Structure formats: structure tokens, C-alpha cells
Amino acid sequence: MSYYQRLEEMNYMAEEAEMVDFVDEMVGGAAAAAAADGVEDVEADEYDLITKVTDTSSGQARNGQDIQGIPWERLNISRENYRSTRLEQYKNYENIPLSGEAVDKECKQMEKGGHYYEFFYNTRSVKPTILHFQLRNLVWATSKHDVYLMSNYSVMHWSSISGNLSEVIDFAGHVAPSEKHAGSLLEGFTQTQISTIAVKDNFLVAGGFHGELTCKRLDRQGVSFCTRTTYDDNAITNAVEIYDSMRGGIHFMSSNNDGGLREYDLETFQPLNHFHFPWPVNHTSVSPDRRLIAVVGDNEDGLLVDSQSGKTVSTVEGHLDYSFASAWHPDGRVFATGNQDKTCRVWDIRNLSSPTAILKGNLGAVRSICFSSDGQFMYVAEPADFVHVYSTQDDYRRRQEIDFFGEISGVALSPDDESLYIGIWDRTYASLLQYNKRHSYGYLDSYL
């Protein structure tokens, strides 16, 4: 996502903004038909009915209600036909032209039909948003009931137990640290545009468009630390990862457009390492043993680097465009990378000559990846409409396809793997989807 691409990206975003709104497109036919019958003010009435804010529960979904509350029966197109249209017309962003069309022959044949998670609730009082169309790490779950996400300029907390939505930090105004730490900018920031967040172990780290980093302890009032990673013009913070360090303590890494990968101690907020790469770093993930870092960015190849020295250990080759996602399997031998060529590639560090699996999405780029804590599942999010849950035990050949409509602001898995949250950004149907893990209680069969 280098500086010279900004004009092209602005043109892409302008084209996206010109797309017909979901509701405008759907209401048009119904309104015209009713108007022909002499019904007055039908367009306003139809719009009110279609956009009425309603949540959806699992019980309502079992009774046939759309999980997003979209009243298909009142629209001039069926869900199936709109899905077909969406698949045909959705524009995948590519830095390297036609990269998504060249991978079909490589992709592993996958069997749909896995049913690992089931729909639980959709709340439309939560309004996730996206600031940069390529960066989708804006939803995090710290428990199966607690979710943090970006909504416009604010970091919000949602409790699925109480149904309470509260503001954690408002970046629209002035944000300044209430604690004193070496290197902290005591003057803070004003109107910070947040491009990525990470929340873990009672810490929140938010990265901004101009290299800003803001750190907060969730159990304290105020902000703990503010800094700028760089004053380079090309400074956007693309990703942040919080993790337990090799020697104990909590660290975080920020990936930046200036080619920098920076490591900080999250308890003292002091910088520890600064590694530099010849291209913008879009995402990094630290291996479970903390010895290796998977690094992907504005290059077709990915890197494995030594976490202490920053030296490249291995290069992984095969993607045809730029990558924006990576994740490690908890066994420490397998990791995955997600790319704008529409594929997620799974690698084994014992043989990096070729990926062990090449998995292609339906619509577009792979924007985020994570593994379950027990390693049984891998979760892959496209930019819109689809999240795929792959069974690692079935060699990624079997998957559950979670299907909805809207841009994905982020996907978050609770630490116990019980709840899966999906942020949906849409002008009308913005919401937070919750899926819960299915369980099979075989011991109950003895009572039947």
C-alpha cells in the first residue's frame, strides 16, 4: 500500500461510493409498482419498513427471518438472485491486474457443508465502520461476551450479555496520555483517523493514518501512552499484534507503510526493536514459540524473519498480488497468508517449497485470518459477504461458509473459541453478527 498508489486507491474508493445503496436499489422496483397502482407516498413508507432497525435472534432465524433483518419478501429481488448479481458484479481490488483470475488451477477443491458454528444473534445497534478499504482488523473479542470495535471515530465496547454499547475512546476530539512514560507525546493527538486496533490482555492499542499509536489499559481511566512511530509521509499503521513475549511480559508489534516493523514493551511502552523491509509491511504475526515472525506486505512474496535479529530466515513464494493477512496455527509449524489474489495459502515451515493448501474465496481478497486456540479450525474473511471456517483436521477440504451481505470490518474469535463475531459495514444494514460454536453431547444418547 505504498504512497504512489494513493491516487489509484482514491479512484477505487470513489467508484465504490458511487455504487447504488442496497436499500435504494431494492426499494425502487417495489415503489414503482405500487405507484402504478395509485398508492401515495409508497416510497417513503417502503423505505421506513425496510430500514426499520430490528435485531435478529437465533429463534427468529429458525422461523425463517433473515439473519440481518432484510425483508426480502418486500423487495423486488430474491435473496438468491441478489447473491448471484453480487457475485457477478463485486469488484475485487488488485494491485497486480488479473491476479485473482490466474490461480484457479492451483486451488484445492473444497467441500462445503461443514457446520461448526451456528447463528446466535445480530445486533443493528452496533455500527462497525471501515476507514481504509484494505485494512479490516477493526473487531476484537476479549471474551465470548465482550467485543471491541471501531465505529466512526470511536472505539466502542459491546456486551452481548447486557446488550450495552459504550464508548471507550473518542478519537474525534483531543486524546492525550494521563500517565507519564519516556517517549510519550504528552500533547497527544486530535482527530486521529484510526486504521487498525488490537485488544488483548487488558490492553488496547490503536494505530493511526499518520503513524500514531495510542495505548490504553482497559482497567484504568484515560489513555496511558501516545507516540508517533514515524513522521514519514507514508506512515499509515496497517496492523498491530499484542502477544506474550519469549521472556515473559506483554509486547506488541506495529506494521507500517514506511516498511517498518516495530516492537514495544506494552507494560513500559518502550521500543525494543525496529526492523526495516524494502516494501510497506501490511501485516505480521509472531509464531507461538516467539522465535519467528511472518511478514507480508506490498510484495508477492512473504517472509519468515528471526524475531530477535529481524534477519530473513525463509521466503515463501506463490501469491500473485500483495498480502494483508497472516496467522499461525498453535502447533507452531503451520502458518497462513491471505492475499489480494483471492487466496489463502497454508504453509508448513518444514517444507516451504510450496503451500500445503491453496484456498480461494468467492468475491475478493483475503483480508483477515485466524486459527482457533485448539487448532481445529481456521477462519478466513473476504472483504465482503463471506467468512469461511475450515476444518484443519480434514486437511482444509471441508468448510462452513457464513453468508451475508455487507463489507466486513473485522472478524473476532473469543479466546475460548466459543463465539465468532463479524462486523458488517453498510449504510443501512451495519451490524454485529454473533455465531456460537456447535457442540455434540454424545453422552446424552444413552438416555434416549
N, C-alpha and C positions, 0 to 999 in steps of 0.2 A: 504494500500500500504506500508506495513511495510518492514523493512530493510532486513529481511530474505527471502523476496520474490524476491529480485533483480535478482538472477540467473535465476529463472523461467521466469521472465519478459524478461530478455535478450534473452533467448531461444525463447520466443514467438515472439519478435521483429525480431530476425534473420530469423524465419520461414516466417514472413510477408515480409521481404526484399527479400527472395528467390522467392516470387510469380512472375509469368510471368507478365511483364509490359503489360498494357491494349493494347497499340499500337502494341507491338511485337507479342502478341497473335493474334490480329486481322489481321495484315498485312501478317502474314505467309501464310495463305491459298491463298490470292489473289496473292501474289508474286509468289508462286509455280505454280499456274495455268497459269499465264501469261508467266512465264519462259518456261513452257512446249510448249507454242506457239512460242517460239523463240524471245521473246521481251527482249532486253538487258537493264540492269540497272533498271529493273522494281521495285526492292525492294526499291532502293533509291528514285525513283520517287513516288512510293506509299507512302513511309514514309513522304516525303515532303508534299504531298497533304493532308494526313490525319492529320498531326501535324501542319498544317498552322494555325497561330494564327488568329482567327476571333471572334469578339464579335457577340452576337445574340440579336436582338431586339424583342419586342412583335409582331411587324408586320411580321417579318421573321418567327417567331414561328407559327403564324396563317396561314402562307402559307406553312407550313409543315416542316420547318427546325428544326432540333434537337436543344433543348434549350442550350445544351452545345457545339454545333457545331460539334458533332461527325458525320462523313459522313457514316452512316450505309449502304448506297447503294454501297459503295466501299469496304465494309468489307465482310469477309467470314462467317458472322453470323448475324442474325437479332437482333434487339433490344429485342424483346420478348424472343428469345431463350437465349440471353446472360443474361437477367434478371433471367430466370429460373435457369441457371447454377450458377449464383451468389448466389441465394437463397439457392441452394443446397450445395455450396462449401464454403461460407463465414464462417470463424472460429470465433466464439464469445469467448472472453477471460473470463474465470471464475476462481475465487479463490477457490470456492467450486464446485467440479466436478458435472456436470449434473444439476446444479441449474436451468438452463433455460428450462430443459425438464420436470420439476416437477410441473409447475404452470399452465399448460393448462386448467385443470378442473376449476380453480378458476377464470379465466379471463372472463370479461364481453364481451358479443357479441356486436361487433361494426358494424355500418353501414357506409360503405364508400359512397362517393358521395357528401359530403359537398363541397361547392365551395366558400370559404370565401376570398381567396387571388388568384390573377392571375399573371402569369409570366409577368415581365416587361422588364428585361434586364439581360444579363450575360456578364461580362467583364473578359476576359482572360489576360488582362494586370496586373490584381491584382493576386498575387500568395500567398494565405494563406498557412501557414505551421503548423505542429504539432511537438512538441519536445517530449512529453510523450504521449503514445497511450491512456492512461486512462483519460487525462486531456484535455478537449475540450472547455474551456471558453476563447477563443482567438479572438473573434469578438464582437465588441460593436458598437451600433449606438447611437449617441447623438442627431440626428435629422433625418428626413426622407431622408436627402441628405448627411449626414456626418457619415462615418464609420471608426473605428479604428481597426486594426488587426495586428497580428504578421506575418511577412514574413522573415523567417530565423532568423537573429539576430536583426532585426529592427522592431520597432513599426511604422506602416505606417498609413497615413490618406488618405482616398479616398472620393472625392466629386463626387456624381452622377450627379450634375448639370454641373460642368466644365469638368468632366472626368479627373481631375488632381489627380495624385498619388504622395504624398510627404512623406518624412521621418520625423518622429517626434523624435525618439531616436534611435541611433545606439549602441546596446549593444555589438557589436563585438570588439569595442575598449575600451577606458577608459571613464567611466561615473562617474563624481564627482559633488557634490552639489555646486551650485553657491550662495546659501544662508546659513546663519549660524543659526542652531537650536540646542537646547540641545539634546544630544544623536545621532546627525547625524555623520556619518563617513565621515570626510572631505576628506579622501584619496579616497573615492568612491570604484568602482569595475572595474574589467577588464574582458572582455569576459564573461559576465553574460549569463547563459542559462536561458531564461525566460520560466517558466512553466504555468503562468496564468497572465491575466491582468483584470483590471476593469476601465471603463471610465464613469464618470458621474459628473454633476455639475461643469464642467470646470476643473476637476481633473483627472489625470491618475495615477493609481497605478499598478506597475508591480512586480510580485513575482518570485523569482528565485529558482533554484535547491538546493541551499545551504542556504536557509533561507533569501536570500536577499529581501529587499523591497526598491523600488525606487519610489518616488513620484514627480510628475510634475504638475505645474499649466499650463494649455494649453494656457493661455493668456500672459505667460511670457517666455522669453528666458531661456534656461538652465533647470537644474534639481533642485528641491527645497530641497530634503531630501533623504538620503540614510542610511539604517540601516540593521543590521542582527538580525532577530528575535531569532536565536539560533545558537550555534556553534556545536550542536549535529550532529553526522554523518548522522542521519536520519532526515534531516531538510527541505526537499522539501516543497515549498509553493504550496498547492493544489488548493486553491481558495481565491479570495478576493471579498468582497462586500462593496460598498460605499452606505451610506444611511444617511438620516436626523435623527438626534438624538432626543430623547424624550424631551430634554430641549432646543432644537434649536442647530444650528451648524451642521457641516457635520463630520461624523465619518466613519471609515472603519474597517472591521474585516478581519484578515488573518487566514486561516485554514492550519495547518501544520502537517507534518508526525510525528513530535515528540509528538503528542497528544495535542498540544497546540492550543487554540483559543484566539487570541489577539485582543484587541480593541484599536484603536488610534483616537485621535482628528486630523482630516485632515487639520485643519486650523493652528494648532500649532505644529502638528506632534508629540505630546507627547502621550506616552502609558497611557491608562486608566484602562484596565482590562486584566487579564491573567487567563483564566480558563484552567484546565488540565483534560484530559479524558484518560481512560486506553487503548485506541487504536488510531491509526492515524486518524485525522479528515480530511475527504476528501472534505466536503462542508458544508456551513452553510447559513442560510437565516434568516433575522430578520423580525418579524411579523410587519404588518402595524402600530400597536399601540406601537411598540418598546418594548413590555413587555416580549416577548418570542423569543427564538432562536431555530430554527430547526437545529439539529446537526446530520450529518450522516458520516459514515466512514468505517473502516475495521471491521465491525461487522454487523451481520444480522439485529439487532435492531437499530432503530433510537431513538433520544431523543428530548424532548422539555425541554429547560432549562430556568430558570429565567435570564433575560438579565442583571440584576443588581448584583445578587449573584453568578450566574453560577450553582446554585443547580438544580438538575433534578426535573422537575415537573411531567413529564409523559414519559413513554416508549411506542414506537409503535412497534408492533411485526407482522411479516408476511413475510417479504422478506427472501429469501433463500441464498443470497450472499451479497457482500459488495456494498454499495451505494456511488454514486458520484454526485448526483444532488438533489436539493431541491428548492422549491419555494412556496410563499404564495399567495393565492387569495387575492385581495384587500379588501374583506369583513372582513378579519382577523380571520375568523372561519375555513377556509379550507386551507390545505397545501398539497403539493405533494412531493413524494420522488421517485428517479429514481435509479435503481439497475442493477447489472450485471446478475440478473436472468431474464433479458429482460422485466421487468415490470416497469410501473409507477403506484404507488399506491396513491390514493387520500384519505385524512383523514379529519375528522371533529372533532375539539377539544372538541365538546360537547359529543362525544361518540367515544373514541379511541380503543374500544374493537376489532374493525375490520374496514378495509378500506371501504369507500363508493363505490370505484371503483377500479378494477384491470385491467390495460390496457397493453396488450402485444404487443411488436414490431414485426417486420418481420425478422430482421437479428441478432440483438445483444443487448447489454446493453443499457440502457437509460443513456446517457451521459450529457444531459442538459435539463432543464425545465424552462419555464417562463409563466406567465399569462399576458393577455392584461390588460391595465390600467383600462378598464371598466369592467373587469372580465368576459367578454362574451366568451373568448377563452383561451385555454391552448395549449402551443406549446411544443412538445416533440421531441427531436432529438436522433436518434440512432447513433452508431459510424460511420455509412456509409450509403449512398444511400437513406435514408428516414427521412423526417421530417413530423410529424403528427400534424394537427391543430384540436383540439377537441372543440366541442361546449359545453360549460358548461351549457347553457340553455336547451340543450337536454340531460342533465344528462350524458354527455360524451359518449352517444351512437352513435353520428353522428360525422364523422371526414372527413377532407380533407387530402389526402395522397399526399405529394410532393415527386416525384420520380425522381432520377437522379443517376449518378454513381460517386463514389469517397468518400474518408474519409472526415468526417465533422470536421472542425477545430473550429467551433462555430456557434451559431445561435443568431442573434441580432434583437430585435424588437425596432423600433423607439418609442420615448416617447409618440407620439400621436397614436400609433398602425397602422399607415398608411403604413409603409414599413417594410418588413421582409427580412433580409439579411442572406444568408447561405454561409459560407466559405467552399470551396472544395479544399482538398489537394490531388493532383495527380501528378505523374511525367510528364504527358503530358497535362491533361485537368484541371489543377488547375485554379480556377476562383472564382469570387464572384457573386452569384445569387441574384437577387432582385425580390421580389414579392410585389405587391401593393394590398391594401385592396379593395375588390369589394364594390361598392355602388349601392343601388337600389333607384332611384329617382322616387318614385311613383307619385309625384305631376305632373310629365310631362305627365302622362297618360291622363289627362283631355284635352290635346291639340291634342290627336290622334283621 
